[in-house]
Amino acid sequence: RDLPSNASDALDLVHYNALVAKLDKDLPLRIRVIPDEESNSLVVWDSGVGMRKADLVQRLNQVHRLGTRQMISDLQGQGPSSLQLIGLLSVGFFTSFLVADKVTVVTKHSQDRQYLWQSSGNDTFTVQEDAEGPPIVRGTQIILHLKPDCREFLNPARLDDVIRLHSCVIEYPVYLFVPAGVRTFGLEEMERLNYTPEITADGQFIRVNLDRPLWHQTPETVTEEEYERFYRHLTKDWEPPLAYCHFFCEGDVDFTAFLFVPHHDEFMLTQEFEQPPGTENMKVYIRGVYITQQVDQCLPHYLSFIRGAIFAEDPPLDQLDKETLAHLPRHVRPKIMSKCFEMLHELMKDETTALKFFGAFASYLKRGMNEDPELISELADLLLFHTNQSGSAMISLSNYLQKKPRNQSEVLFVTGCKPADCETTLKQFSLPADFEVLFVVDPFDESTVMRLNAVLPLPIRCLNTHLSPKGRQALFDIKQPLQREFQFHARTSAEMIA
């Protein structure tokens, strides 16, 4: 996070200086990350403002010195107050020594010669003119000579993940070098979009951050393809989202948010038993710096399938602490919740999309019915049921109430393991042919349906409680194999834990 953020600051200064002075505008503003297994080194190379010899001595002489803070001090009164530098949260250039036992800096300022800075992380460093090295037009190369236990950062796939998470909001292109024959998510994404990477003799440079910062755009100016690409960037899901929402909110905290509904529940199923649901789905960025994805209070657990990102401008990064971060969800949650339900209700208007959504996330909605009595009416509008009149289709409760005959004064339901079992059970009753009965076939369903008493205009009645002795025996015969299977799995799980 630190090195690309500081590189972005250097590029910001070039852009600013180019407005007030004549600089080399033909040199592309970009950041390159180059792993080199042969030399066991990782290079972060930017075409930013570079450093003079005095800058090297002054800014890289203390382990805890923040170069960005010094740059801001130097610019006081010289430029627009809107100039944003994102390296404020950085603990500085010397985070390099967390993974490297030696660091080399090669830098060239447009008003000075090219210099070489070297240190092994102790109290000393050397600075000398770099007359023998490959010339740099402008910018800085930071070369990390990695420790033996940090060789994972030579893996392009690992670097792709780290840059994608921490540096996706950088507005300048971030290119990762991928050796020939190596596959990464970023490379496959470029191939899918028919982008042409920069080819070299032994590999290619692929862009791993977004082309355009969508969080600075209004929804009207963003295309569906851009939303889909941003979703894949956040989640690595190859399928496009079922639905999405992009909005800006002003209040105690001003923020822009993106919410997405995935096609399937694959990722959650693998995580649900390892950590609390919903802790990794909402990424939070403040002033362009990735802060955390452990913000499970932004959404309740029953909406943990929602993926997204929040981009806030407050609080200031130099005032950010754990207590401030802990209170952030309280300020954003009401608006996030409101927009989530708005998005889901809009999604349910399309029958095909509604079936896909309910098939993937029905258990989450039913869990919410039992956990959150204040939002039962919102959740009830998202439920779908088979009925004796719907055939293979599923209908919503609002459709059920519209279709039922006028002389049906109750909402009727019957329980079973599958719709066919419910059909069998229903034959035990002499109901009018046009009466519509809900089929309750999920373990959550019976308690879920009974909670609808609070929001439906008609009373709810379960027909199974009025079965004849013969009917109860038939229902027992249907449920007994399922109960035996459940008891077997429960016993096996208990033995494994013991």
ZAZA-122542 format. One record per residue (C-alpha): residue in one letter; x, y, z. Coordinates in pm, whole numbers, padded with zeros to 5 digits, always signed. Example, Ala and Ser with C-alpha at 12.3 -4.5 7.8 and 13.67 -1.06 7.14 Angstrom:
a+01230-00450+00780s+01367-00106+00714
END
This chain:
r+00000+00000+00000d+00270+00248+00098l+00501+00240-00203p+00235+00276-00477s+00061+00545-00269n+00382+00743-00238a+00448+00690-00610s+00101+00830-00681d+00191+01139-00476a+00503+01187-00686l+00291+01168-01001d+00044+01419-00854l+00331+01663-00804v+00443+01619-01166h+00089+01687-01281y+00067+01996-01059n+00409+02124-01159a+00325+02073-01526l+00044+02324-01483v+00272+02594-01347a+00600+02512-01521k+00720+02349-01841l+00801+01984-01775d+00837+01682-01999k+00469+01611-02069d+00553+01334-02318l+00672+01098-02043p+00370+00884-01940l+00254+00922-01581r+00253+00564-01457i+00369+00317-01191r+00537-00012-01271v+00583-00310-01038i+00846-00558-01157p+00926-00885-00975d+01259-01045-01067e+01314-01397-00934e+01664-01420-01074s+01792-01128-00865n+01542-01188-00581s+01424-00828-00609l+01101-00634-00645v+01104-00296-00823v+00844-00019-00780w+00912+00237-01053d+00724+00562-01103s+00769+00843-01354g+00693+01103-01087v+00874+01414-00977g+01187+01231-00859m+01420+01356-00585r+01720+01584-00572k+02023+01483-00366a+01906+01708-00084d+01564+01538-00091l+01725+01195-00057v+01923+01304+00246q+01639+01494+00410r+01341+01266+00340l+01500+00922+00368n+01708+00984+00678q+01455+00884+00945v+01265+00561+00978h+00944+00736+01082r+00964+01042+00859l+00669+01095+00625g+00782+01231+00291t+00425+01318+00187r+00373+01533+00494q+00692+01726+00409m+00570+01772+00049i+00244+01920+00175s+00439+02157+00400d+00653+02264+00103l+00341+02336-00102q+00170+02551+00162g+00054+02869-00007q+00184+02762-00348g-00100+02561-00493p-00469+02483-00478s-00600+02359-00145s-00773+02075-00329l-00444+01901-00407q-00494+01555-00253l-00195+01344-00152i-00289+00996-00038g+00035+00893+00135l-00062+01056+00464l-00154+00724+00625s+00171+00568+00508v+00423+00491+00777g+00676+00596+00520f+00923+00464+00276f+01091+00251+00543t+00808-00003+00542s+01027-00148+00266f+01249-00301+00532l+00963-00516+00657v+01020-00739+00353a+01369-00641+00233d+01711-00669+00396k+01850-00410+00155v+01684-00125-00037t+01822+00065-00335v+01667+00389-00463v+01753+00525-00807t+01602+00869-00871k+01617+01156-01117h+01469+01502-01070s+01427+01721-01378q+01650+01984-01213d+01925+01758-01084r+02142+01458-01174q+02056+01091-01125y+02141+00960-00777l+02170+00624-00604w+02062+00576-00239q+02130+00249-00053s+02069+00117+00297s+02040-00213+00481g+01793-00077+00734n+02045+00015+00998d+02141+00367+01106t+02346+00440+00794f+02286+00495+00425t+02488+00609+00126v+02403+00860-00147q+02610+00895-00462e+02571+01010-00818d+02458+00726-01044a+02666+00782-01354e+02700+00416-01448g+02343+00290-01413p+02077+00293-01688p+01959+00655-01726i+01616+00761-01604v+01438+01050-01776r+01248+01139-01457g+01114+00950-01158t+01215+00697-00894q+01297+00327-00882i+01271+00156-00543i+01446-00182-00556l+01365-00419-00269h+01617-00702-00218l+01376-00941-00049k+01432-01141+00266p+01428-01521+00224d+01086-01553+00394c+00929-01282+00175r+00977-01442-00165e+00598-01464-00201f+00617-01105-00331l+00793-01232-00641n+00477-01422-00735p+00284-01212-00993a-00049-01359-00878r+00021-01254-00519l+00127-00906-00630d-00185-00884-00847d-00401-00950-00538v-00217-00700-00316i-00217-00417-00572r-00578-00483-00668l-00684-00451-00304h-00470-00161-00184s-00405+00042-00499c-00721+00009-00707v-00816+00371-00631i-00490+00519-00760e-00582+00737-01055y-00264+00668-01252p-00202+00340-01435v-00036+00071-01222y+00131-00192-01439l+00252-00531-01316f+00516-00726-01506v+00406-01085-01569p+00672-01324-01704a+00589-01524-02016g+00383-01834-01941v+00245-01707-01608r-00130-01653-01565t-00293-01400-01329f-00645-01267-01284g-00538-00931-01426l-00394-01093-01739e-00711-01296-01801e-00920-00983-01746m-00720-00792-02008e-00762-01078-02254r-01137-01085-02191l-01160-00711-02263n-00933-00743-02568y-00679-00501-02420t-00331-00520-02571p-00063-00540-02300e+00285-00401-02345i+00491-00696-02467t+00860-00734-02376a+01117-00999-02466d+01046-01208-02154g+00691-01112-02052q+00431-00837-02055f+00305-00544-01847i-00063-00565-01749r-00268-00291-01587v-00404-00402-01248n-00597-00095-01134l-00907+00057-01290d-00903+00274-01601r-01135+00532-01447p-01211+00617-01082l-01586+00544-01077w-01624+00685-00725h-01561+01032-00871q-01835+00985-01133t-02211+01027-01119p-02422+00716-01197e-02542+00877-01522t-02187+00885-01662v-02092+00523-01582t-02169+00244-01828e-02296-00103-01738e-01971-00253-01866e-01772-00029-01626y-01987-00139-01333e-01934-00504-01427r-01561-00458-01454f-01546-00280-01118y-01744-00567-00964r-01499-00824-01102h-01212-00607-00978l-01355-00617-00624t-01464-00981-00614k-01281-01177-00888d-01619-01318-00985w-01632-01399-01356e-02010-01363-01375p-02162-01014-01388p-02369-00907-01086l-02742-00973-01078a-02798-00612-00970y-02598-00311-00859c-02646+00028-00695h-02424+00339-00704f-02507+00639-00488f-02363+00936-00299c-02470+01031+00053e-02416+01350+00251g-02445+01360+00629d-02224+01299+00930v-01995+01118+00684d-01996+01202+00314f-01941+00887+00111t-01994+00719-00223a-02098+00353-00220f-02126+00068-00469l-02345-00232-00384f-02359-00554-00587v-02570-00871-00575p-02367-01171-00700h-02509-01458-00904h-02427-01726-00649d-02330-01793-00291e-02010-01984-00366f-01772-01752-00180m-01981-01723+00134l-02023-02098+00177t-01648-02143+00199q-01610-01871+00462e-01921-01897+00677f-01774-02148+00924e-01433-01982+00944q-01533-01627+01038p-01849-01424+01104p-02050-01371+00782g-02027-01032+00619t-01683-00937+00746e-01510-00930+00409n-01770-00805+00166m-01767-00428+00215k-01430-00269+00149v-01377+00077+00299y-01150+00342+00146i-01086+00682+00303r-00935+00953+00083g-00827+00690-00165v-00649+00467+00089y-00773+00116+00160i-00859+00099+00531t-01038-00225+00608q-01282-00490+00495q-01360-00602+00852v-01666-00377+00881d-01942-00628+00950q-02162-00360+01110c-02231-00193+00774l-02482-00468+00699p-02650-00732+00917h-02540-01092+00873y-02848-01185+00673l-02740-00937+00403s-02379-01051+00408f-02405-01177+00050i-02402-00814-00071r-02060-00716-00206g-01941-00359-00239a-01712-00071-00155i-01745+00255+00038f-01536+00560-00051a-01532+00833+00215e-01349+01163+00246d-01381+01192+00625p-01235+01158+00878p-00892+01300+00788l-00636+01021+00763d-00402+01171+01020q-00693+01164+01271l-00795+00807+01195d-00777+00557+01480k-00949+00232+01579e-01219+00411+01777t-01305+00639+01484l-01313+00342+01247a-01538+00149+01484h-01797+00431+01473l-01789+00464+01093p-02045+00184+01029r-02298+00356+01258h-02299+00659+01029v-02322+00475+00697r-02541+00175+00789p-02889+00336+00765k-02832+00461+00411i-02659+00138+00304m-02951-00068+00437s-03208+00152+00265k-03030+00131-00070c-02985-00247-00035f-03357-00308-00002e-03432-00059-00278m-03196-00252-00508l-03339-00592-00409h-03701-00485-00457e-03614-00352-00801l-03443-00682-00881m-03760-00880-00790k-03960-00706-01065d-03796-00929-01327e-03921-01286-01288t-03609-01459-01424t-03369-01251-01216a-03589-01292-00908l-03576-01673-00938k-03196-01670-00971f-03163-01442-00671f-03402-01637-00450g-03248-01970-00547a-02906-01846-00434f-02992-01642-00123a-03328-01762+00013s-03168-01892+00335y-03025-01545+00409l-03365-01378+00370k-03538-01636+00591r-03268-01593+00853g-03341-01221+00844m-03712-01287+00900n-03623-01459+01225e-03351-01213+01335d-03488-00870+01245p-03858-00824+01331e-03842-00453+01245l-03777-00527+00876i-04009-00824+00826s-04223-00633+00576e-03917-00543+00366l-03793-00904+00369a-04138-01053+00308d-04155-00880-00031l-03844-01075-00135l-03979-01425-00056l-04102-01669-00322f-04313-01985-00277h-04440-02279-00476t-04818-02323-00450n-05073-02581-00558q-05174-02343-00840s-04833-02224-00963g-04700-02548-01113s-04320-02537-01140a-04310-02159-01099m-04270-01964-00775i-04473-01660-00678s-04432-01373-00432l-04666-01309-00141s-04809-01001-00313n-04898-01214-00618y-05046-01479-00390l-05276-01223-00225q-05384-01088-00564k-05456-01431-00713k-05637-01601-00424p-06018-01624-00458r-06231-01374-00270n-06391-01639-00052q-06049-01753+00079s-06019-01568+00409e-05687-01716+00525v-05334-01760+00401l-05299-02138+00393f-04979-02338+00384v-04874-02700+00407t-04529-02836+00498g-04325-03107+00331c-03976-03197+00213k-04050-03101-00148p-04345-02967-00350a-04451-03320-00449d-04481-03415-00080c-04694-03107-00019e-04921-03210-00308t-04962-03553-00147t-05043-03402+00191l-05291-03157+00037k-05500-03446-00096q-05599-03524+00263f-05814-03208+00265s-06134-03120+00087l-06054-02766-00020p-06226-02573-00300a-06037-02626-00625d-05951-02258-00665f-05802-02215-00315e-05431-02141-00326v-05202-02303-00069l-04837-02217-00006f-04590-02506-00008v-04343-02476+00279v-04049-02705+00194d-03747-02553+00370p-03650-02609+00737f-03660-02230+00787d-03994-02188+00615e-04242-02281+00887s-04115-02027+01141t-04065-01774+00860v-04426-01803+00741m-04568-01776+01092r-04381-01446+01139l-04574-01306+00843n-04875-01269+01073a-04731-00932+01169v-04748-00790+00815l-05011-00981+00615p-05372-00858+00607l-05507-01213+00657p-05450-01474+00930i-05214-01762+00851r-05300-02128+00910c-05095-02445+00873l-05304-02728+00729n-05073-03003+00860t-05201-02950+01215h-05549-03060+01096l-05445-03386+00929s-05635-03707+00990p-05443-03996+01161k-05384-04147+00816g-05254-03815+00687r-05020-03769+00984q-04877-04118+00924a-04818-04031+00555l-04640-03713+00656f-04429-03907+00909d-04327-04155+00638i-04213-03864+00421k-04011-03687+00692q-03858-03989+00868p-03573-04054+00615l-03477-03686+00625q-03475-03688+01007r-03254-03999+01015e-03010-03838+00770f-02999-03518+00977q-02932-03715+01299f-02651-03910+01126h-02477-03591+01009a-02521-03427+01350r-02371-03731+01525t-02080-03746+01277s-02006-03376+01326a-02011-03417+01706e-01767-03709+01686m-01531-03507+01462i-01535-03216+01710a-01471-03451+02003
END
